[in-house]
């Protein structure tokens, strides 16, 4: 399952986060972020996050629904935004 979003990211290379309104504008850049949900019901699911130009990070979730909820909260991915 995959989604692609463009969001403000603070940092680059080996250190990044989704930007907050309080972050200095000079350190924030809009980046395309590829999101993937990988896994299975036995081992759980990983929300894999890959911003352009930055390292890939992931978060473990017990269910696909939990991974989608995290993506919605962090990246504003709509429920129908997944392929």
N, C-alpha and C positions, 0 to 999 in steps of 0.2 A: 504494500500500500504506500503511495507516494503523494506528496503535495509540494508545491513550490510557492514561496511567498517572498515579498520584498519588504524588509523591515529595517529600521535604524539599528545598527550594531555599533557598540563601543569597543574599540580594541582592534587587534589584527594578529595575524600569524598564530601565536601560541596562547593568546589570552583574549577572550571576547565575552560579551554578554549582550543581551537585548538592551538597548539604550533606554534610560529613564529620562523624564523631563528635566531632572536636576543635573544630568551629565553635561559637561562642557561641550558646546557645539563643535569645537575644533576637533574633538576626539570621536565624533559620531559620523558614520557614513551609511547611507542606504546600501544594503547588500541583498542579493538574492540568496535565499536559504532553501536548500533542498531538505525536505523532511521525509523520512521513511519509517514505517513501523515494521519491525522484523521480529519474528519469534513464533511461539506456539503456546497452546494452553498448558502444556506440561511445565515448560521452563519460564514462562512469562514473555513479555514483549518489551522491546527496546524502541524508544523514540530516538532515532538517529538524526542529528541536526548537523548540516554541513553548510555553513555560510561561505560564499565565494571568497577565496583568499585567506580563509582561516581553517584551523584544525577542526576535525569532526569530533563531536561530543555526543553522548547518549545518556538516556535516563531509562531505568528499568521500571516497568509497570506490570501489575498483575493481569490486566486485561487490555484488549484493544480499545475498549471504551475509555479506560483510564488514560491510555496514551493519547487518544484523540482529545480528551478533556485538557490534558496538559498542553497540547499543541494549540488548542483554542485559547487557553489562558495566556500562554507566552507569546504566541505568534498570530493570534486572531484568525486561525484557520477555521473556516465554516465547515459544518458537518458534511456538506456536499463538495468540499474542496479536495477530496481524496480520490485518487484513481487507483 
